[in-house]
């Protein structure tokens, strides 16, 4: 049975702990015992997502070809001031294609780091969101002459610095001349997939009809992790603690918990761990499914009494059941084009359903963030609420004035059933540190293993691959030739590729410096491997702890 402790801990000061088991003493258990806590304000490595935004990619919402600029959730701004822009083109009058962008240094002016970006594209007809893929990026696709890149990825987006405003040239760093007032600024380019044969270039999002094919409109939800994607330090301000400071205030006006050394009245922003006036989407659910058979699905119920929005953002680590966990997910024998990973999910008010549309049974480790664009509930007068959900007693701390009987996820500040995402280990690994010999050339030629202690949690890995002027999400891009021996680097990854092997106590990263970066067609069934894009400069990683 979990319990909530609000207390002054010797050597730390005032804090809040949600302890997983009555037998655990929060006063004597170190905060690094990540499996013992669901929430622990003593752990200053705090992670959450922020700045949710939503837009339907269709003609009614994105109303014109060209660049549609936004400030906040509204049309407006200019090419130098907008926070987001969506480029639309129309083909044959019936097919519209969208490329969405966002500008983190405008959204988060003053931050000294580039945050990790997330986006989800929900099919407006099926309600499903693509979560893990292994696809074929063909350069030549003839019956007896096949050459391309087999690409595994999860959620497609690319961060890049804007350096080329000429309207032509390589895709990476290139933006329309209208954005030339933002030289060297960072932009995230969202897409419907990653093209491993073109160094991870995100594909357009299509809607409408073309050549007898129908493309359903997508609803895009974006969020940002309040964590660096580059080599910057995690923002966690600190200053010397002064005895007698008011660090924690819980009353009818709400809850504020400041970081050590700051006071309730004189703190703001990241100087506060919890702030009822600044409530990011909470992690509501985290765990692992049973094995999902090919063509099957798995339902994960929301906590009783919690009504999820279908805008919830779900993070996943999928693996072939019974096999080693890799990020991104792949079928090791899948250097052939015959096996696919295809995982989707949908969110209903009572839970999340995962669907396995690939060709091997999958097990899914997941995190569900309660992104919710509904207006706050009303009619209550409690800030701290005690209840029983039919399974267990629990305590909620919620925003003032929200419902005492049916609060929405975005009303809640703490719920003793919700898991906090604690960072068990994080860091930036320079390319020069990849000194381990590879044990599998099909995964990469250079490796680096990081280890961590584990006392009762499931590790969940997030990482970003840094290049000069570009940051890619995990993408495993493996060169393929048929017939066997008809091309160089067969079954070897490109130098833009990265993959990580995850165990309960370690992560092993694989890179392939020196390999070709992309493959292009030369016409007439001919192709070429190119060294267009440089090797990585390093990997930024986070290992989160999901208590068992």
N, C-alpha and C positions, 0 to 999 in steps of 0.2 A: 504494500500500500504506500503510495506517495504521500509526502507531507510538505507543507510550506513553512519556511522559517524566515521571519523578518527580525533581525537581531543585530547586535553589535559584537563582532567577532574580534577577539584579542589579536593584535598584530595586523589586522586589516581595517576594521571599523564597521560602520553600518552597511548592511547588505541584504540581499534577498536570495534565498536558496530554495529550489524545488528538488527534494531528495527522493530518489526512486524507491527506497526501501526504509521502513521504520527502523530497521536494525543498524542503519548507517548514521553515525553522528557527524553532522556537518561541521561541528566545531573542531573536530580532530581529523577529519578526512581531507586530504590535500585536494585542492581544486583541480589538479591534474588527473584525479581519478575520474576520468570522463564518463565511465560507465555508471557512476553512482548518482549523477545529477541529471535532471531534465532541464533545469535552469540554474545558473551559478554566476551571480554578478561579480564574484571574485576573479573569474576568468576574464581578463581584459581583451582577449582575442575574440571579439564578438562579430558575428556575421549575420547579415540580413540583406534582403533585396529592397529596392526603393524606386520611387518615381515611376509607378505604373502608368501606362498609356495605351490607348486602344483606338484602332481605326479599321473599318471594313474596307478592303481593297476592291471596290467596285465603282461603277460609273456614278452612282448616286452620292458616294462619299468623296471620291477623288474625281472632281468634276470635269477636269480638262486635261488634254495632253500637255506635255511639258512638265515643269517643276511646280508642285503645289506645296507652298511653304506654311509652316505651322509655328505658332508660339503657344506653349502649353498644349491644350487640346483644341485650339481654335485656329482657323486660317488667319494668316497675318505675318507681318515681319518682312524682311528683305533677305537677299542671299547672304548678307553679312551678319544679320541679327537673328535669323530663325533658329529654333532649336531642333526642328525636324523638317525634312523635305521628302516628298514622294514624287518620283519621276514616272510619268505615264506616257505610253505610246499606244496607238491603235493600228491594228493590221486588218486590212480588208473590211474595215467597218464593224467587225464582229468579235475580234479578239483584242483584249486590252492586256497590256503587260506593265507590271509595276516594279520599280526598284526603290525601296524605302531607304532613307538615310537619317542619321541622328548625329548631333554634334555635342559630345560630352563636355567639352571645355566651355560651351555656352550654357548648357544645362546646369553644370556644377562649377560655375565660375569661382575661382579662388582655390580649388582643390589642386594639390600638387601631384596627383597621380591620374592615370587613365583607368577607369573602372571596367570590370568585366561586364560585357553586354549580354543580354538574353532576349530572345523573341520566340513567340509561339504563333504558328499559323493554324487556325482552326477552320476546317472545312465547314462552310455554312449550311451544307446539306446533310452531311453525315455526322457532324459534331466532333469528328476525330482530329487529333493533332499527331503529326509524324514525330517520332521520338528517337528512333535509331534506324540507320539504313546502311546497307552495303549495295552499291549500284555500279553499273558498268558505264564508264565514260569512253565510248568507242571513238577512235580516230580513223581506223579502217575497219569495216565490218563486212567482210565478204565470206562466202561459205568456207573457202579454204585459205583465207588470208585475213587474220584478225589481229589487230594491234590496238591497245588502249590502256587504260588505267582502271583498276578495280578500287573503288573509293568507299571507305567506311567513315561515317560521321554521325553526329547526333543532332545538334541544333545549329543551323547554318547562319553564321554572320562573320564578318571580317572587320577588324579595326585597322585603319590605315591613315597615314599622314598625307594630306593633300599637297602634292608637289608639282603636278603637271596640269596646267589649265589650258593646254593647246587644243583640246578636243580630239587628239589622236595620240597613239602610242600605247604602251603596255597598260593593262587595266589597273594595276596596283599603283595607287597614288594619283590616278587620273580623275579629275572632276571637271565638270562643265566650266567654261570661262566665267560664268556668272558668279562663281564662288572664289574668284581670284583674290578677293579682299580678305581671305582667310589663309594666307600661305603658311604651310607647315602645321596647320591645325589638324587635329585628329577628327575623323569621321567614322561612324560604323555603317557599313553597307550590309543590309539585310537581304536575304534571298530565300528561295525555295529549296535549295540544295547547294552542295559544294562540288565543283568540277575538279577532280584530282588531276586530270590531264592538262589543266590550265592553272595549276598552282593554287587551287582552292577558290577560284573566282565564283562568287555566289550567282546562282541562276535567277532569272527574273521570275516573278510570281504572275501567273497567267490567269485570266478570267474571261469567259465568253466561249465562242465556238470557232473552230478552224478546221477545215478539211474533214468534216464529219466528226470531230472530237469535241467534247464539251469539258470545259475547265470550270469547276465550281468556284465561286467567290470565296476568298479567305478573309477571316477576321484576324487581324494581327494585334497581339498583346505584347508589349515590350516592358522590361524591367532592367534594372542595373544592380549588380552586387555592389555593396559599399566596401569593396575590396579591390586592391590594385591588380590590373592585368599585366603590369610591367614590373620593374624591379624596385619600385618605391616601397617604403615602409607602410605597414597597416596604420591608418590614422587612429591613434588612441592617445589623446592628449593626457598629460600627467603633470602634477606639480606636488611639492611637499605637503604632506598631511599636517593640518593644524588641529590640535585637540579641541573638541567642543564645536567643530563645524557642523552645521545642519546639512547633511549629505542626502538624507532621505526624508520625503514628506508624503504621507498618505492621508488624505482627508476627503471631505465631500467635494472638493474642487478637482481632485484627481490624484495622480501619482507622479512624482519626480524622484529619480534616483541618479545622483551625480556620480561621476568618477571620483576616486580618492583625490583629495586636495582641492576639490571644487565644492561650492555650496549650491544649494537649491536656488537661491535668489540671484546669484552672480554667474550661473552657468548657462550655456546654451549649446545647441547643436551636438557635436560629438563629445562635448564635455559631460553629456548626460548619457547614461546607459539606458534608462527608460524615461519617457516623457509623454504624458497623455496628450500633449498638444502636437506631438510629432510621432505618429504611430505607423511605422512601416508594416507591411504584411508579415504576419507571424508564420513560422513553420508550424503547421497544424498536425501533420502526419509524417512519419518516417518509418521505414521498415523494409521488408523484403517479401516478395510473393513466393508462393510455391511454384513449382515448375509449370509453365504454360505450354501445353501441347501445340503442335503445328495446327493452325486454324482455330485454336481455342482462345479463351480469354480468362482473366482473373479479376475479380472485384475486390476492392479494398474499401471497407466501410469507414465513413467519417465518424469521429467521436459522437456518441448520442447527443442529440440536441443541437448539433452544429450543422447549419445549412450552408453548404459550399456554394460558391458562385462558379459558373462554368468558365470563368476567367482565371481560375486558380492556375498558377504556374507550377508544373511538375518537373522536377529534375530526376534523371534516371541513370543508373548504371546497369546495363543489360549484359548477360553472359549466356553462352550456350550451356544448358543444364548439364552438370557433371564435369564441365571443363573449367579451365583457369579463367579468372576474371580479367578482361582487358577493357581499356577505355581508349578509343571507342570499341564497341563490341564487334567481334568478327568471328568467322568460322575459320579455324586455322588451315584446314584443307581447302579453304575457299580462295586460294590463288587461282583456281579454275573459275570460270564465269558461271558455274552451275548452281551455286548456293548463295542465297540472299539472307540478310538480316532485315526484317521489316516489322518494326514495332510501332504501334500507334496507341493512343489513349484518348479517353473522353472523360469529362467531369460532369456529374450530376449532383443535385443537392445533397444526396445521401452517400456519395463516395466517388471513387475513381475506378474506371475499368480499363485494363490493359489488354490489347489485342495482338496476338502473334500471327502475322500474315506472311512470315518468312518460311524457311525450309528446315528449321531445327528448333527443338524445344528450347525455351528461354526461361531464365529466372531473372527477375527485375528487382533491383534495390532502388528505392524511390524516396524522394522528399517532396512534400506538397506545401507550397506557400499559398497563404490565403489571400491572394490578390482578389479584390472585390470592389467594383465600381458602384455598388448600390449605396444609396444614402444611409447614414447611420440610423440604427433603430432609435426609437423614442419611448418615453413614458415611464422610465424607471427613476429610482432615487438612490439606488445602492451603487457604491464604487467597489466594495468587496462583497462577493456573493458566494454563499456556500450552498451546495446542492448535491443530489445523487442522480446519476444517469441511468440507474437500473443495474449497473455493474459495480460501480464504485462511487464513493464520496469524492468530491473535488471542490476546489476553490478557484474562483475567477476574480481577477481585478480588471475592471473595465472602465471605459470613459464615462464621466458623469452624464446623467440624463438618458443613457441608453437603456434598452429593455432589461428588466430584472428577470424575465422568464425566457426570452428567446433572443439574446444578443447575437448580432452578426459577427463574422470573423474579424471585420475591421473595427469592431467596437472593443475588442478584447486586448488587454495589455499583457496579462499573464493568465494561463490556465494550467493547472497542475497536471493535466493530461497531455499537454503539448510538449514536444521535445525541442529544446534549444539546440541550435547548431553550434556546437563548441568546436573550435579549431584545435585539433590535437597536434598538428605540425604544419608548418608552412615555410616557404622560402623561395629564393630564386636561384636556379642552378645555371651557372655559366656554361657555355659550350665547352670551354677548356676543362671542365670537371667531368666530362663524359669520357672517362679513361678506361672503363671496363670493356674487356673484349666481349663481343656479342656471342650468345649461345644459339642464335637463330638468325641467319643472314636474311631470311624472308621478312623479319620484323625490323631489322636495322643493323647498322655496322658498329655503332658506338652506344654504350649504355652507362647509366648511372642509377644506383640503388640507394634509396633513402629508407631508414628503418625507424620504427617508433614503438614505444611500449603500448600494450593493449590489455586493459583490465576490464573487459566486459562491454565492448562496443563493436559495432560494424563500421569499418572505415568507408568513407564516401569521398571519392577523389574528384576535385575540379582542377583543371590546369589550362594554361594558355601558352602557346608557342610563340616566342618573340623573335622577330626578324628586324632588320633595320627598316624603320618606317612602316612596319606592318605587324599585327598580332593576329594569329590564327587560332581558332578553337581546335580541339583534338581532331585530326584528320589523318587516317591511314590510307595512303595512296600507293598502290602496288602495281608496278608495270607488268603487262601481260602481252605475250606473243603466241600466236598459233600459225603454223605448226611449231612445236617445241624446237628451240634452237634457231628460230628464224629472226631473232633480234637480240641485242645486248640487254643486260640487266633484267632478264626474264625472272619474274617472281621477286624482284627486288623493289623496295620502296623508293620513291623520289626523295630528294633532299628537303621537300616541304612537308614530308610525312612525319608523324609522331604517333607512338602508341605506348601505353603504360600497362604493365602487368601488376595487378593488385592482389596482395595477400592480407591476412589479418594483422600482420606486423611490418609490412614493407610495401614499397612501390618501386618497380623497376621501369625506368623510362628508356625507350629505344629511339634513336635518331639515325639518319643516314647521310651525314655530311659527305660532300663530294659526288654524290649521285646526281643524275640529271634532274632538273626541276619540272619539266613539262614535256609534252609530246604534241606534235602538230602534224597535220596532213600536208604532204607535198603534191597531192593529186595523183590520179591514175593508180590508186592502190598503194602508193608509196607514203612513207612517214619519216619523221625524224625525231630523235631525242635531243633536247636542248638544255643548255645551262643558263637559262634566261634569268632565273631568280637566285639570290644568294642563299647560303646555308643559314640555319638558325643562329641566333646569338645566345639563346637560353630558354629556359622554361620556368614560368611562375606557377607554383602549385599550392594547393590547400588540401589537407586531409581533415575532413570533418568526422566527428564522432557521433554515431547514432546509437544511443544506449540500447543494449539488448533487453 
